[in-house]
Amino acid sequence: MKKSVEEDVFIPLYPKSTVEDKSSLRSKFQERRFWSAVKLLSNVVLWDGIVQEDKVRDLGLSKLLNRYLLLNILNTPPGPDNIEKCKKVVACLPERWFQDLRGGSTLPELLNFSQHLLQ
């Protein structure tokens, strides 16, 4: 899993003007790479409970979400596409990670993502 996250994930960042046209090849490629990384995130967190939780959280949240997915989400204009991306990421996260949190708090690895959701 670590090798896949570190070596196989690639989401190019293009200027907004380049990807605003959803029919452009760059935009389509960037979107395919994003959704591929979301699928990898969902597969990584499936190992929660089998592999040590800190390892799964490090790979899934620190490396995959914060290093790759969040950059793409932040560069996606506000609107339905951005909401859909955020919903899919949230759907990947195991509920059990949030059971012992107090109201209004989140996992340290999700701080930047949470701030984006609040905006």
C-alpha positions, 0 to 999 in steps of 0.5 A: 500500500505504501508503495502504491501511495508513494509511487503510483499516485499522480494528480497533475495541477494545471492552471485553473484556466486550463481545467475550467473547460471540462471537455479539455484533455487536461481536465479529463486527465486530472479528473481521472487521476483524482478519482483513481486516488479516491478509489485508492483511499477507499481501499487503504482505509478498508485495511483499518482494523487489520493493519495498525490504525496509525499506519492506515491513517498515515497512508490514507490521510497524511499521505494520500488525502493531504498530499494529493487529494486536498490540493485538487479539491482546493483548486476545484471551483466552489460548486457541485463538483467540489461538493461531490469530491468532498462527499466521496472523500468523507464516505471513505472515512471509517466512522469508528475514527470519530467515535471518541472525538468531542463535539467540534473537534476532528482528527489532526490529519483532517484539520485542513480538509475540515477547514475547507468544508467549513468554508 
